Structure formats: structure tokens, C-alpha cells
């Protein structure tokens, strides 16, 4: 019986271009072998911008190589104008409405709830993703399941919208819900609605935002859809961490809005996946230890089931990379970033999430491709080894 392989794609705005590079690199790894490559995903899950990539692939799952090539082309040619309105008049208008609300009512209760207008993204999603094809692929069994997660703003709960057949019992609790439904553009838009920056999205009368806000177990949707092994692609530099110098109490400039937003978004997008992978690997160790301790492994019922996981992360800091490319960004994007205090010297992490510009995304594609090739042995073992 064929192993059910799951693909988990985390979020991170423009940083998600890295994921397309990794997938192209994996396909290249298997082209070095004589036999057909087994890089096929029966389960795909994602949140934030990872939901865009996941839905894009699910709609084309029956032609994987073409799907990855087309995803590469999308990120290679992306521009800020395709994601949000960047003209000065629009950006100024949002600021004036904030100010007008404060002056007229003494509060921001009627002010815009987001810094940017994502009208272009709403038009783009149905053009690049056929939700009819996703439903057909699930119905025909081309893919076992597809899931995207979003945050329910009224309750704070993470909601995973999925189409497919679950393989395990429900795992809902007060802060996590699942909804079996046919995926639509609203689900993807809600999943990638970066808090404060992008507006909330209405689904059946409730408003949702980015799926990474409180999602502490991003591997769980893939596991409950039946994944027996998981490839997870993150956006956090694998060696990033706190420098002792950064923690010393020395005089520093007051943080800008971009500095603060960068820290908040880092916590939203970067920490959960690594933590969940680490937790899952510990569970795998427990399962292995239990199995080895059994005299007859075939007779007792297994309590734990091993789920091999391969996590691929950037070998470079994507925030610093955005910082180095700042001068190449278009004037409209730099105008927006300066407005919240992001400059070549400040707010590089926040800058990286909104850098929907080919000067940046092309570098991420190449980095992801190279990172995959550098882990050729691990990739081949992951896809080829029996469970």
C-alpha cells in the first residue's frame, strides 16, 4: 500500500516564495535518479501564505511537475500591485480615514481595521487557483485531503477548513475547530489575512484572519487527514536565535511600528511549526521505544504511531535578505514601509513579509532550490524509506 505523504506549508507573506523553490529543488533531486520520483503528496495543508501555495498545488495535483513549475513562475513574477493597492492616493486615504475616525468620535472604533487594501489579491486568487479542480481532485481520489486554517476573530479559535476524508478521531477543543467543506477563495483569503495589515475576511457571517495567529499545532491537520509521513517547509532561518549582545540592557533607539510589528509577526509565523515538529519527533521517539520494548510487535495494539517528519528551513535569514534588497524595491512599496518606520536599517523582518517584489521573491526561489539540493540524501531517504 502506498504511503500517505503530507505536505505542510507555513505562512509568512512574501516569504512563502521560498516554499516554491524548495519544491522545485526536491523535484530536481529525484530527476537525478533513474526510476520515477515518488514526490507525490496525498495530503496538503497550509496556513497564511502557505494556504495559497497549498491550494495552488491541490488544484493541479494530478500533474505535480507542472504545478510546481507554475507556482515558481507565479512567485517569480509577483508584484505588490497584484497583492494590495499601492498608489499613494489609496494609502493616504486609509490614513486619513483613521485620523477622521479619531477626530470625529474620539476613538478608532469606526476606523479601517487594516493598513492595506487587498482588493487585487481577492481578484487574483480565483484566477490562479481553480477551486472546482480542487473539489474534483478530492472527489476522484487524486488527493486524500486539502486543508487551510484561519483564525476566528470573535472567539480567537483556530478553524481548519478541509475537504477530504479524515483518518483519525476528531481533535476539537475550545480553541480549535474543524469544518468539512468545499474549499473556496474566501477560505484561502482568510487564512492569509495578516493581522492589522490585511483586512479580515467574512465567511458565513463570521470574520477570520491569518491562520498562524494562535495555531500551536500546524502538523495536526495533515496527521488527522491521514498523513503517514510529513514534509514541512518553514520560513524561519534554521540557525536563527537570540544573540547575547541583543539581550544586554544598553541604550537603543525607541522601536518603530515596523520593529514591533516584525516581532509580533515573527511569533505568529515562525515559532509554531518548529515547536510542533520538535514535539512530534519526541512522540516518534516514544513510539519507537515502545515498539522496541514489545516482545511481539505484531500482537499488542500500538498506542503511538510514528510519523516521520522532514523539516526544511532557509539557510539564510530572510529578514536580512530583505534588508539587503531594500534599495531595489519599487517606490510605492518603500513609501508604504517608510510610513510605518521600516527602512534599510530598521524593521527588516516586517519588511520581508510585505516584500511582494520579484527582486526579493526570485532570491527566495533560488535559496529554496539550493537548500533542497543541499539535503539530497535526507530527501531521498525520507521519500524512499519504509515506515
N, C-alpha and C positions, 0 to 999 in steps of 0.2 A: 504494500500500500504506500502511495506517495506521501511523503512528509508534508504536513501543512506548514508552510513558511509564512511568517507575518512580517510586514514592514511597518515600522513606527517612525513617523516623521514629526519632529518637534517644531515649535514656532520660532518667530524672530524676525518678522518683517522681511526686509530685503535680504537678510542673511540666509533665507531659505534657498537662495540660488545655489548655495554650497551643496545642498542635497542632490540637485540635478547633476552636479559634477561628480559626486560620489557614485551615483547610479551608472553614469556613463563609464566611469573607471572600472566598476565591477563587471560590466558587460565586456569591456576590453580585456580584463583578466581572463575571462572564460574563452575569449577568442584565441587565446594562446594554447588552448587545449584542442586535441583532435576531435573529441566527442562533443555533441551538442551541449551547450551550457544549461545548467539546472537553475538559473536565476529566474525563478518564477514565483510570484507572490500570490498565495491564495487568500490572504487577509491583508488589508491595508487600512491603517488608522493614522489620523493626524489631528493636530490642533494648531490654531493660529495659521500662519502662512503654510505650515505643513499640511493643513486641510486642503489648500489649493493644489499643492503638488499631489496629494493622495487622490483627490477626486479626478484630477487630470489623468493620472495613471489608470485608475479604475475604469474610466471610460474607454480606455484603449488597451485593456489588459490582455486581449487576445493577440496583440502584436507588440510585445514588450520592447523590442529593439527600436521600433518606430516611435513608440510612445516616449521613450527616454530621449531619443534624438529630438523630438518635437518639444519636449519640456526644456531641453538645453537651449533650443532656438528661442523659446519664449523668454527665458531669463537673459539670454544674450542680447535681446533687443528691447528689454523693458525700459520704460522711461517714467519719470514721475507723473507726467501728464496722463499716462494710462492708469494710474492708481488714484490720484487725487488732483483736484483743481489747484493749479499753481500760479494763476495770474494774480498780479498784485491787487487788482480790484477785489477779487474774491477773498483773498487772505485778509485784506484790510477790512472788508465788510464784516467778517466774522469777529474781528477785534472790536469793531465799532458796536456790534450788537451786544457783546459782553459789557462794554462800557455803558451803553444805553440802558441795559437792564439794571446795572448797578445804580445809575443816576436816577432813573425813574421810580424804582421800587426800593432802593436801598439794599438790594440783595441780588444774588446771581441765580435766583430760583427760575427765572424765565430766560436766562442766557443760553446760548448754544452749549450743548453738552460735549462737544468735541472741537478740537483745534482745526480739523481739516474736513473738507467736503469730499467724500469718496464716491461721488456720482460716477466718475469714469470707471472705477472698479466694478460697480454694480452693472454697468453696461458690458464690461469686458468678460466677466465670469461666464455668462451663458454663451459667449462667442468662442471661448477656448475649451469649455467643458460641456459635453452633451450628457445631461442628466438622464435622458432617455436611454442612452447607451449604457450608463451605469446600471440602471434598472434591468435592462435586458441581459447584461453580463451576469448579474446576480441570479436572475431567473433561469438562465441557461446553464448555470453552474461554472461559468468561466472564472468566477471569483466566489469564494465562500462567503466573504463579508467585507463591507466597507463601513468605516465609522469616522465621524468627526465630532469633536467635543467643543462645547461653548459654555459660558458662564451665565447662569440665570441671575440677572441683576436684582430681582425683587427678593430672592431668598439667599443668594450667594452660593447656591449649589452648582456643581458641575453637572452638565447634562450631556450625555453621549447619544447622538442620533446615529442609528446604524440601520443598514439594510443587509440582511443575511440571516443565517441560522446560528444561534448561539450553541456552544458545545458544553457549557457548564451552567450551574445554577445561578440565579440572579444574585448580584452582589451589591444591591442598592442599600443606601443608608441615608441619613438625614442630609448629608451634603453631597450625595452622588445619586443621580438618576439615569436610567437608560430609556430611550424611546425607539421602538422599532418602527421605522417609517421609510418611505421612499425619499431618498435624498434630493434636495432642491437647492437652488442657488442661495436661498436665504440661510440655509444651514452653514454653508461654506463662508458666506459673508459674515455671519455672526461669529463663527469660530476665529476669524482673523481680524475682528474689530478691536484693535489695540486700545486699551482703556485710555480715556481722556483725549487721545489723538484722533481715533476714528469713531464715528457715531455708532450708538447701539443699533441693533437690528431687531425688528419686530417679527416674531414667529407665533402665530395663533394668539395674538393679543398680548404676549409677554415679550419683554426686551432682554436681549442677550448681548454679551460681549466676548472678548477673547477667551478661548478655551484654556489658556495656560494660567489664568489668574489664581485659581485655587486647586489646580489639578495636581495632586500629590502622587498619583499612581498612573502615569501615562502608558505603562505597559499593559494595564489591566484590560482595556477593550480588546486588544489583539488576543490575549490569552483566553478571554471568555468567548471570543468568536472562533476559538479552536486552534489557534496557532501553537504548533509544537516546537518551533524554534523561531527566534525573532532577530531580525536585523534592525537596529535602531540607529538613526542618523541624527546627531545633535548639532548644535551650533556654537557650543562653548569650547574655547581653546582648552585642549586636554590637560595642559600644564599650568593653566591659569590658577591664581591663588593670591592670597594677601602677602605683600612684601612687608617685612618687619619695619622698613622705613616708612611705609604708608600708615602704620598704626601708631607712630610716635606723635606726641602732642606738641607739634611745632606750629608756628604761625602760618596760616594758609588763607587764601582769599575766600570770601563768602561764596558758597556754592550757587551756581546759576540754576534756573529752572531745568536746563538741559542736564546738568550734573545730577540733580535729584531724580529727574525722570529716567536717566540712564541706570541709576542704581535700582529703581523700582522695576524697570523692565527687565533688568538682568535677573532679579529674583523671580519674576514671572516666567521667563523663558528658559533660563539656564539650569536652575538647580534641581527641579523635579525629576527630569529624566535620569540624570546621573545617580540621584538618590534611589530612584526606583530600580535602576539596573543593579546597583550595589545590593539592594535588598533582595532582588530576585536571585542574584548569584549566591547569596548566603542560603537562600531556600534550596537552591540546587545542591549546595554542599550538604545540607541536611538530608535531602533526598538520597544522595549518593551514599552517605554514611549509613542511612537506614537500610538501603539496599544491600550494602556490603555486610551488614550485620545480620542479615537474614540467612538462615541455613538453606532454605529452599526459596529462592526469589520468586518462583512461579506460583507458590501456594498462597501466601498471605496477600491480603488486599493492600495495595500501595496507598498510603495516605498522601504522600508528596509525589508530584510528577515533575521530573526535571524538564526545564525549558531552556535549552541552550540559547545564549544571547551574545550577539556581536554588536558592540557599540563603536561607531566610527565618529570621530570628532575632528574639528580643524586642528591642524598642526601649527597654525598661526593665530594670533589674537585678531579677530575680525573687527574689533573696535579700533585697534591701532592701524589696521589696514585702511579703514575708512578715513582715519585722521590723515594718513599719508596721501590720500587721493582727493582731499577736500578741494584743492585748487582746480581740479578737473570737473567738479560738479557744475551743472548749469546754474545761471544767475538766479533763477526763480527758487531753486532748492536752497541755495546759500542765503537768499533773502529770508526764507522761512526759518531756517536754522538759526540765523543771527537773531531773529526775533525772540527766541527762547534761550538765547545765551550759548548756542553751540557754535564754536569757532574751531579753527585748526588746533588751538591749544586747549579747548575746554569741551566737555560733553561728547567725546568721541563715541562712547557706547550708544548714546541716544541717536547720534548722527548715523550710526551704522544701521539702525532699524528702519530709517526713512530714506536711506540712500538708494532709491529705486532708479539707478542710473547705470547704463552699460559699462561705464568706466570702472565701477565697483563690482557689479554682478559678474562681469566677464572674468575678473580676477578670482572671484569666489568659485566660479565654474572650474577654472584651471586648478585651483587649490584642491577642490574636492576630488577632481580627477586624479591628481598626483597623489593625494592621501590614500585613495583606494589602491592605486598601483603599488604603493609602498607597503601595503598589507596583503599582498597577493597570497602568501601562504595561508594566513588566517582565513581569508575569504574562501579559498578552495577547500580548506578543511571544514569550514562551517557549513558550506552547501553540500559537501560530499560525504561527510562522516555520518554513520548511522546513529540514531538516538540511543 
